[in-house]
Amino acid sequence: MSEPNDVTPCDAAEISTWDDTADVVVVGFGAAGSAAAFTAVQAGVQVLVTERTGGPGGAAALAEGIVYLGGGTPIQEACGFPDSLDDMYRYMMAACGPDPDEVKIARYCAESLGHFDWLVDRGVPFDPTFCADTSMAPTGTEGLVYSGGEDAYPFNEIARPAPRGHLAKTKRSTGWLLMQHLAAAASGAGAAVSLDTRVDRLVVDDGRVVGVQGQRFGETVSLRARRGVVLTAGGFIFNDDMLRQHCPPLVRGTFKVGTEGDDGRGIRMAQAIGASVRNMYAGEVSLPITPPRTLIHGILVNGQGQRFINEDTYMGRVGQSSLYGQDGEVYLVVDEASYEVNWMGLAATWVCETPAQLESEMGLPAGSLEATIDLYNRHAATGEDPLFHKGPAWVRPLVPPIGAIDLRIGPAPYAPFTLGGLETTVEGEVLNLTGEAIPGLFAAGRTTSGVCAFGYASGLSIGDSTMFGRFAGASAAAG
C-alpha cells in the first residue's frame, strides 16, 4: 500500500492483476471529469471515472456555478446585450494576464457559442434574465451577470462591455444544479463510476501512461487504461505545503474555495513522471464586498491610507490586488449616504465626524487618509476620478460623517483558489519539461493551467473545466 502522499509512479511490470480495465480512465468526477467522461463515451470508447468521495460534484457543486460564455449567446440576446467573439477575446486577453495563454483563449472564444449549446443539450437550464446588482450568483433565478468587471476600467476601454456570466436556473449558488445535469449526462451515456477511490499514482509502461493505482476502502486497486488517463483532480488550495512553495499569499486565505480533494495530488502525480507546470503562483481571491453595489460609492484604501484600485471593478480583482499587492490590509471608507451592511454582514468598524479622526481611530499614518479623501473629493465634485477611473455613476464626494469597513484578513473573508497547474495543449495533452506530449496522459480543469494565467473572471473555472474537459476526453478516446 502506498503512503498517503506517495505519488511515485508505478511500473506496469509490477502489476500482476488489474482490478478493472477501460479504454479511458478519468480521475475526478467534477466539472472537467464529467465533461471528459461524457465526450469520451460519445466517441465510442469504454470509460471509467474514479472519484475519491462518495459522489460526483467536486468543487463545482459547491460553487456559485457561473459559466463564462459570450459572443452573442441566446441569453445575452434575450437580455438585450450585443456581444461579439472579438470583444470577448480582447477582454479575456486583457483580464486573464499577465502573459495569458493566447492559444487557449482564442479556442475558448471560438467555441463559446457551441459550448453554450452543449450545456443546454446536457439539460442545463438558463433563465433569460439579467441581474445588475451583483457580479456573483443572484438571490433570484436570473441567468446573466457581469462577472469580471467588463463594464469598468480598464476593460470598458479595451472591448465593448457585455455580461458573460451565465447561471443555471436556480436561486443562489447554482453549481449543484449544473453538476447534477453534467454528472447525470456522463453516467447516462454509459460511463462507469468507481466512488470512494483515491488515485495516488500513475502506472507507466516504457514512458506511456497505461493506468492508475489508488486506494479504495483501504485496499490498493490498479486500474488499466487502454487509451489514456485524464487527470481532472482539482487544484491545490487545500495543500498548504504546495501553497507555501508556489504561492505563499494564498496560505493566508481564510475561506478556501474547493474541497479537501483539491490537494494537488493530480498535479504531483504528473510531475512525478516529468510533467511541466505553469503559473503556479497564480490564484484568484474573492473579497465579497458587494452586493449591495451602493457601497462602491466609497473608496478602498490600504494600510497607508491610499487608494489602489477602482472600486467599481470585479470583486475578484479587488481581492487579488488586496491579498497579493496590499498584504491583506485594506479598508472600505464610506459615508452615510452610501453605507449599508453588506450581504455577508460586514459592517462599519469605525465611524467618525472627520477624516482626520477616522484615520486616527484606524491607526493609519497621520494625514494619509485625510489627504486621500481631500484629493478624491476635489475631483469627485465634477464626477471625475483621474487616478483610478471609477465610472462617473459611482463618483461623488464623501460627506462626513464617514466610516470604514475593516477588510483586513481576519475580519473579512478572503476566499482563494489556485489557478496554476499542469501545462497542457488545447487538446488536453500533458506536456513534459521539453514541451512534448506525455503519451497516454491528458488533463483538464484546475489540475491544469487554463485560460487564466493570473487574472480572472467569475465563471472561467467552470467554463474552462467543462470546455477543455470535453477536448481532453476526446483526445484520450482517440488514444
C-alpha positions as CSV (number, residue, x, y, z in Angstrom):
1,M,0.0,0.0,0.0
2,S,1.4,3.4,-0.9
3,E,1.7,6.2,1.7
4,P,-1.0,8.9,1.5
5,N,1.4,11.4,0.0
6,D,3.4,9.0,-2.2
7,V,2.9,9.8,-5.9
8,T,5.8,7.8,-7.1
9,P,4.8,6.2,-10.5
10,C,4.3,2.5,-10.7
11,D,5.8,0.4,-13.5
12,A,3.3,-1.7,-15.3
13,A,5.5,-4.7,-14.9
14,E,4.9,-4.6,-11.1
15,I,1.2,-5.2,-11.6
16,S,0.2,-8.8,-11.8
17,T,-3.5,-8.3,-11.9
18,W,-5.6,-5.3,-12.9
19,D,-8.7,-4.7,-10.8
20,D,-10.6,-3.0,-13.7
21,T,-9.9,-2.0,-17.3
22,A,-11.3,0.7,-19.6
23,D,-10.3,2.5,-22.7
24,V,-10.2,5.8,-20.8
25,V,-9.8,6.3,-17.0
26,V,-10.9,9.8,-15.8
27,V,-9.6,10.8,-12.4
28,G,-12.1,13.0,-10.7
29,F,-15.9,13.4,-11.2
30,G,-16.3,17.2,-11.1
31,A,-17.0,19.6,-13.9
32,A,-14.0,18.7,-16.0
33,G,-14.2,15.0,-15.3
34,S,-17.9,14.8,-16.1
35,A,-17.4,16.6,-19.4
36,A,-14.4,14.4,-20.3
37,A,-16.2,11.2,-19.5
38,F,-19.3,12.1,-21.5
39,T,-17.3,13.1,-24.5
40,A,-15.1,10.0,-24.4
41,V,-18.2,7.8,-24.2
42,Q,-19.7,9.6,-27.1
43,A,-16.6,8.8,-29.1
44,G,-17.4,5.2,-28.7
45,V,-15.0,4.0,-26.0
46,Q,-15.3,2.4,-22.6
47,V,-14.9,4.9,-19.8
48,L,-14.2,4.5,-16.1
49,V,-14.4,7.6,-13.8
50,T,-12.8,7.4,-10.4
51,E,-13.9,9.8,-7.6
52,R,-12.3,9.9,-4.2
53,T,-15.5,10.9,-2.4
54,G,-18.9,9.2,-2.2
55,G,-20.5,11.0,-5.1
56,P,-19.9,13.4,-8.1
57,G,-19.7,17.1,-7.9
58,G,-16.2,18.3,-6.8
59,A,-15.6,22.0,-6.2
60,A,-18.1,23.0,-8.9
61,A,-21.0,21.6,-7.0
62,L,-20.2,23.9,-4.1
63,A,-19.6,27.0,-6.3
64,E,-21.8,29.8,-7.5
65,G,-21.9,27.9,-10.7
66,I,-21.2,30.8,-13.1
67,V,-20.1,29.7,-16.6
68,Y,-18.3,32.4,-18.6
69,L,-19.6,32.4,-22.2
70,G,-20.1,35.2,-24.8
71,G,-20.1,36.2,-28.4
72,G,-23.9,36.5,-28.5
73,T,-25.4,33.6,-26.6
74,P,-29.2,33.2,-26.6
75,I,-29.3,34.5,-23.0
76,Q,-27.3,37.6,-23.9
77,E,-29.5,38.3,-26.8
78,A,-32.7,37.8,-24.8
79,C,-31.4,40.3,-22.2
80,G,-30.5,42.9,-24.9
81,F,-26.7,42.7,-24.7
82,P,-25.0,42.6,-28.0
83,D,-21.7,40.8,-27.9
84,S,-19.0,39.6,-30.3
85,L,-16.3,36.9,-30.1
86,D,-13.8,39.7,-30.9
87,D,-14.9,41.7,-27.9
88,M,-14.8,38.6,-25.7
89,Y,-11.3,37.8,-27.0
90,R,-10.0,41.3,-26.3
91,Y,-11.5,41.3,-22.9
92,M,-10.0,37.9,-21.9
93,M,-6.6,38.7,-23.3
94,A,-6.6,41.8,-21.0
95,A,-8.2,40.3,-18.0
96,C,-6.5,36.9,-17.9
97,G,-3.0,38.1,-17.9
98,P,-0.2,39.0,-17.5
99,D,1.1,36.6,-20.1
100,P,-2.2,35.0,-20.9
101,D,-2.4,31.8,-23.0
102,E,-3.4,33.3,-26.3
103,V,-4.0,29.9,-28.0
104,K,-6.3,28.7,-25.3
105,I,-8.2,32.0,-25.1
106,A,-8.7,32.0,-28.8
107,R,-10.1,28.5,-28.8
108,Y,-12.2,29.3,-25.8
109,C,-13.8,32.2,-27.5
110,A,-14.2,30.4,-30.8
111,E,-16.0,27.5,-29.1
112,S,-18.1,29.7,-26.7
113,L,-21.4,29.6,-28.5
114,G,-21.2,25.9,-29.3
115,H,-20.3,25.2,-25.7
116,F,-23.5,27.0,-24.5
117,D,-25.5,24.8,-26.8
118,W,-23.6,21.7,-25.4
119,L,-24.6,22.7,-21.9
120,V,-28.2,23.1,-22.9
121,D,-28.1,19.8,-24.6
122,R,-27.0,18.2,-21.4
123,G,-30.1,19.6,-19.8
124,V,-28.7,22.7,-18.0
125,P,-31.5,25.3,-17.8
126,F,-30.8,29.1,-18.1
127,D,-33.3,31.9,-17.2
128,P,-33.0,34.6,-19.9
129,T,-33.0,37.5,-17.4
130,F,-30.2,39.8,-16.2
131,C,-29.2,40.8,-12.6
132,A,-27.4,44.2,-12.4
133,D,-26.8,44.3,-8.6
134,T,-24.1,41.7,-8.3
135,S,-21.1,40.0,-10.0
136,M,-22.0,36.8,-8.1
137,A,-24.8,34.4,-8.3
138,P,-28.0,36.4,-7.8
139,T,-30.5,35.7,-5.0
140,G,-33.1,35.1,-7.7
141,T,-33.0,32.8,-10.8
142,E,-31.5,35.4,-13.2
143,G,-29.3,33.7,-15.7
144,L,-26.9,36.5,-16.6
145,V,-24.5,38.8,-14.7
146,Y,-21.4,41.0,-15.2
147,S,-18.8,38.6,-13.7
148,G,-15.5,40.1,-14.5
149,G,-15.5,43.9,-14.4
150,E,-16.2,44.1,-18.2
151,D,-18.1,47.4,-17.6
152,A,-15.3,49.0,-15.6
153,Y,-11.9,50.5,-16.3
154,P,-9.7,49.4,-18.0
155,F,-11.7,46.8,-19.8
156,N,-14.5,49.1,-20.9
157,E,-11.9,50.9,-22.9
158,I,-10.5,47.7,-24.4
159,A,-13.6,46.0,-25.5
160,R,-17.3,46.7,-25.7
161,P,-18.7,45.7,-22.3
162,A,-21.1,42.8,-22.1
163,P,-22.2,40.5,-19.2
164,R,-21.0,36.9,-19.9
165,G,-21.6,35.2,-16.6
166,H,-24.2,32.5,-17.2
167,L,-26.0,30.7,-14.4
168,A,-28.2,27.6,-14.3
169,K,-31.8,28.4,-13.3
170,T,-32.0,28.2,-9.6
171,K,-31.6,30.6,-6.6
172,R,-28.1,31.4,-5.3
173,S,-25.0,29.1,-5.7
174,T,-26.1,27.3,-8.9
175,G,-23.2,24.9,-9.1
176,W,-25.0,22.0,-7.6
177,L,-27.7,22.1,-10.3
178,L,-25.1,22.4,-13.1
179,M,-23.2,19.4,-11.7
180,Q,-26.4,17.4,-11.3
181,H,-27.0,17.6,-15.0
182,L,-23.4,17.1,-16.1
183,A,-22.8,14.1,-13.9
184,A,-26.1,12.5,-14.9
185,A,-25.2,13.0,-18.6
186,A,-21.9,11.2,-18.1
187,S,-23.4,8.3,-16.2
188,G,-26.4,8.2,-18.5
189,A,-24.2,8.0,-21.6
190,G,-22.6,4.8,-20.1
191,A,-19.5,5.9,-18.1
192,A,-18.8,3.5,-15.3
193,V,-18.0,5.2,-11.9
194,S,-15.8,4.0,-9.1
195,L,-16.6,6.0,-6.0
196,D,-14.5,6.2,-2.8
197,T,-11.5,5.6,-4.9
198,R,-8.5,7.9,-4.3
199,V,-6.0,7.7,-7.1
200,D,-2.4,8.2,-5.9
201,R,-0.1,7.1,-8.7
202,L,0.2,6.8,-12.5
203,V,1.1,3.5,-14.0
204,V,3.6,3.7,-16.8
205,D,4.9,1.3,-19.4
206,D,8.0,2.4,-21.4
207,G,7.2,6.0,-20.9
208,R,3.5,5.7,-21.7
209,V,0.8,6.2,-19.1
210,V,-1.3,3.0,-19.1
211,G,-3.3,3.2,-15.9
212,V,-3.6,4.4,-12.3
213,Q,-3.2,3.0,-8.9
214,G,-5.0,4.1,-5.8
215,Q,-6.9,3.2,-2.6
216,R,-10.5,2.0,-2.3
217,F,-11.7,1.3,1.3
218,G,-8.1,0.8,2.4
219,E,-7.2,-1.6,-0.4
220,T,-4.8,-0.9,-3.3
221,V,-6.5,-1.0,-6.7
222,S,-4.9,-1.0,-10.1
223,L,-7.0,0.4,-13.0
224,R,-5.8,-0.1,-16.6
225,A,-6.4,2.5,-19.3
226,R,-6.0,1.1,-22.8
227,R,-6.0,4.5,-24.5
228,G,-5.4,7.2,-21.9
229,V,-5.8,8.7,-18.4
230,V,-7.4,12.1,-17.9
231,L,-6.5,13.9,-14.8
232,T,-9.3,16.2,-13.5
233,A,-8.5,16.1,-9.8
234,G,-8.8,19.7,-8.9
235,G,-6.2,22.3,-7.8
236,F,-4.1,22.6,-4.7
237,I,-5.7,25.2,-2.4
238,F,-6.0,22.6,0.4
239,N,-2.3,21.7,0.3
240,D,-0.5,24.3,2.5
241,D,2.9,22.9,1.7
242,M,2.3,23.4,-2.0
243,L,0.9,26.9,-1.4
244,R,4.0,27.9,0.6
245,Q,6.2,26.5,-2.2
246,H,4.4,28.2,-5.1
247,C,2.0,30.9,-4.0
248,P,2.6,32.0,-0.3
249,P,-0.1,34.7,-0.3
250,L,-2.8,32.1,-0.6
251,V,-1.8,30.4,2.6
252,R,-3.4,33.4,4.4
253,G,-6.8,32.9,2.7
254,T,-9.5,32.5,5.4
255,F,-12.1,30.7,3.3
256,K,-10.6,28.3,0.8
257,V,-12.7,27.7,-2.3
258,G,-12.8,24.0,-3.2
259,T,-12.9,20.6,-1.4
260,E,-10.4,18.6,0.5
261,G,-9.8,16.8,-2.8
262,D,-8.1,20.0,-4.0
263,D,-4.8,18.8,-2.5
264,G,-2.6,18.9,-5.7
265,R,-2.4,15.1,-5.9
266,G,-3.2,15.1,-9.6
267,I,-0.5,17.7,-10.4
268,R,2.1,16.0,-8.3
269,M,1.4,12.6,-9.9
270,A,2.1,14.0,-13.3
271,Q,5.1,15.9,-12.1
272,A,6.5,12.6,-10.8
273,I,6.7,11.4,-14.4
274,G,8.2,14.6,-15.7
275,A,5.2,16.8,-16.4
276,S,5.7,20.6,-16.8
277,V,3.7,23.1,-14.7
278,R,2.8,26.7,-15.4
279,N,1.5,29.7,-13.5
280,M,1.8,28.0,-10.1
281,Y,2.0,31.4,-8.4
282,A,-1.4,32.4,-9.7
283,G,-4.5,32.4,-7.6
284,E,-7.9,34.0,-7.6
285,V,-9.1,35.7,-4.4
286,S,-12.7,36.7,-3.9
287,L,-13.3,39.6,-1.4
288,P,-17.1,39.7,-1.4
289,I,-17.7,43.4,-0.6
290,T,-20.8,43.7,-2.8
291,P,-23.8,43.4,-3.1
292,P,-25.1,46.0,-2.5
293,R,-23.5,47.9,-5.2
294,T,-24.1,51.2,-3.4
295,L,-21.0,50.5,-1.4
296,I,-18.8,51.2,-4.3
297,H,-19.6,54.9,-3.9
298,G,-16.9,54.6,-1.2
299,I,-13.2,54.2,-1.6
300,L,-10.9,51.3,-0.9
301,V,-7.7,52.3,0.9
302,N,-4.6,50.3,2.1
303,G,-2.6,50.4,5.3
304,Q,-1.0,53.7,4.2
305,G,-4.4,55.3,3.7
306,Q,-4.1,55.4,-0.1
307,R,-6.4,54.1,-2.8
308,F,-5.1,51.3,-5.0
309,I,-7.9,50.3,-7.4
310,N,-11.1,51.4,-8.9
311,E,-13.9,50.3,-6.6
312,D,-16.4,49.5,-9.4
313,T,-14.3,46.7,-10.8
314,Y,-14.8,43.0,-10.3
315,M,-14.5,41.9,-6.6
316,G,-12.2,39.1,-7.6
317,R,-9.8,41.7,-8.9
318,V,-10.2,43.7,-5.7
319,G,-9.5,40.5,-3.6
320,Q,-6.5,39.5,-5.7
321,S,-5.0,43.0,-5.5
322,S,-5.7,43.2,-1.8
323,L,-4.0,40.0,-0.9
324,Y,-1.1,39.9,-3.4
325,G,-0.5,43.6,-3.6
326,Q,-1.6,45.1,-0.3
327,D,-0.8,42.2,2.0
328,G,-4.4,41.9,3.1
329,E,-4.5,45.3,4.8
330,V,-7.5,47.0,3.2
331,Y,-10.4,49.2,4.3
332,L,-13.6,50.5,2.6
333,V,-14.3,54.1,3.5
334,V,-17.9,55.2,3.0
335,D,-20.2,58.0,4.0
336,E,-23.7,57.8,5.4
337,A,-25.4,58.1,2.0
338,S,-23.7,55.1,0.6
339,Y,-23.4,52.9,3.7
340,E,-25.2,49.6,4.1
341,V,-24.3,46.4,5.8
342,N,-23.2,44.1,3.0
343,W,-24.6,40.7,2.1
344,M,-22.2,38.9,4.4
345,G,-22.9,41.1,7.4
346,L,-19.7,43.2,7.0
347,A,-20.5,46.5,8.8
348,A,-18.6,49.7,9.7
349,T,-16.0,49.2,12.4
350,W,-15.2,52.9,12.8
351,V,-17.5,55.9,12.4
352,C,-16.2,59.5,12.8
353,E,-17.1,63.1,12.2
354,T,-13.9,63.9,10.2
355,P,-11.3,62.1,8.0
356,A,-8.6,63.1,10.5
357,Q,-10.5,61.5,13.3
358,L,-11.2,58.4,11.2
359,E,-7.6,57.8,10.3
360,S,-6.5,58.2,13.9
361,E,-9.1,55.7,15.0
362,M,-8.0,53.2,12.3
363,G,-4.3,53.7,13.2
364,L,-3.3,55.0,9.7
365,P,-0.4,57.3,9.2
366,A,-1.2,60.9,10.2
367,G,-2.6,62.9,7.3
368,S,-2.7,60.0,4.9
369,L,-6.4,59.3,4.7
370,E,-7.3,62.9,5.1
371,A,-5.2,63.7,2.0
372,T,-6.6,60.8,0.1
373,I,-10.2,61.9,0.8
374,D,-9.4,65.5,0.0
375,L,-8.0,64.7,-3.4
376,Y,-10.8,62.2,-4.2
377,N,-13.5,64.7,-3.2
378,R,-11.9,67.5,-5.2
379,H,-12.2,65.5,-8.4
380,A,-15.5,63.8,-7.4
381,A,-17.1,67.2,-7.2
382,T,-17.1,67.2,-11.0
383,G,-17.8,63.5,-11.3
384,E,-14.2,62.6,-12.2
385,D,-11.7,60.0,-11.0
386,P,-8.5,60.7,-12.9
387,L,-6.3,58.4,-10.7
388,F,-8.3,55.1,-10.9
389,H,-11.1,55.9,-13.4
390,K,-14.0,54.7,-11.4
391,G,-17.2,55.1,-13.5
392,P,-18.8,58.5,-13.2
393,A,-22.1,57.0,-12.0
394,W,-20.2,55.9,-8.8
395,V,-18.2,59.0,-8.2
396,R,-19.4,61.7,-5.8
397,P,-17.8,63.4,-2.8
398,L,-17.7,61.6,0.5
399,V,-19.6,63.7,3.0
400,P,-19.0,63.4,6.8
401,P,-19.8,61.6,9.0
402,I,-17.7,58.9,7.4
403,G,-16.9,55.3,8.4
404,A,-14.7,52.4,7.4
405,I,-15.4,48.7,7.0
406,D,-12.5,46.6,8.1
407,L,-11.5,44.4,5.2
408,R,-8.2,43.0,6.6
409,I,-7.6,39.3,6.7
410,G,-9.5,38.0,9.7
411,P,-12.4,40.5,9.9
412,A,-13.1,39.9,6.2
413,P,-13.4,36.6,4.3
414,Y,-10.6,36.2,1.7
415,A,-11.7,33.3,-0.5
416,P,-8.8,32.0,-2.6
417,F,-8.3,29.1,-5.0
418,T,-5.3,28.2,-7.3
419,L,-5.1,28.9,-11.0
420,G,-1.7,27.2,-11.8
421,G,-1.3,23.6,-12.8
422,L,-0.1,21.2,-15.4
423,E,0.9,22.6,-18.8
424,T,-1.3,21.2,-21.5
425,T,-2.1,21.7,-25.1
426,V,-5.5,23.0,-26.2
427,E,-6.5,19.3,-26.8
428,G,-5.6,18.4,-23.2
429,E,-2.3,16.6,-23.8
430,V,0.0,17.0,-20.7
431,L,3.4,18.3,-21.7
432,N,6.8,17.3,-20.3
433,L,9.7,19.6,-19.5
434,T,10.8,19.7,-23.1
435,G,7.4,20.6,-24.4
436,E,6.5,17.2,-25.7
437,A,3.2,15.4,-25.0
438,I,3.4,12.6,-22.5
439,P,1.9,9.5,-24.2
440,G,-1.4,8.4,-22.7
441,L,-1.7,11.4,-20.3
442,F,-4.3,14.1,-20.5
443,A,-5.7,16.7,-18.1
444,A,-8.3,19.5,-17.7
445,G,-9.8,21.8,-15.1
446,R,-8.0,23.2,-12.1
447,T,-5.4,20.4,-12.4
448,T,-4.1,22.4,-15.3
449,S,-3.1,25.9,-16.1
450,G,-6.0,27.1,-18.2
451,V,-7.1,30.3,-19.8
452,C,-6.3,32.3,-16.7
453,A,-2.6,33.0,-16.3
454,F,-3.3,35.2,-13.3
455,G,-6.3,37.5,-13.8
456,Y,-9.8,36.0,-13.6
457,A,-13.5,36.5,-14.2
458,S,-16.1,34.5,-12.3
459,G,-17.2,31.6,-14.5
460,L,-13.9,31.0,-16.2
461,S,-13.1,28.0,-14.0
462,I,-16.3,26.1,-14.8
463,G,-16.2,27.3,-18.4
464,D,-12.6,26.3,-18.8
465,S,-13.1,22.9,-17.0
466,T,-16.1,21.8,-19.0
467,M,-14.9,23.0,-22.4
468,F,-11.3,21.7,-22.1
469,G,-12.6,18.7,-20.3
470,R,-14.5,17.8,-23.5
471,F,-11.4,18.3,-25.6
472,A,-9.3,16.1,-23.2
473,G,-11.9,13.4,-23.2
474,A,-12.0,13.3,-27.0
475,S,-8.2,13.2,-27.2
476,A,-7.9,10.4,-24.7
477,A,-10.6,8.4,-26.6
478,A,-8.6,8.8,-29.8
479,G,-5.6,7.4,-28.0
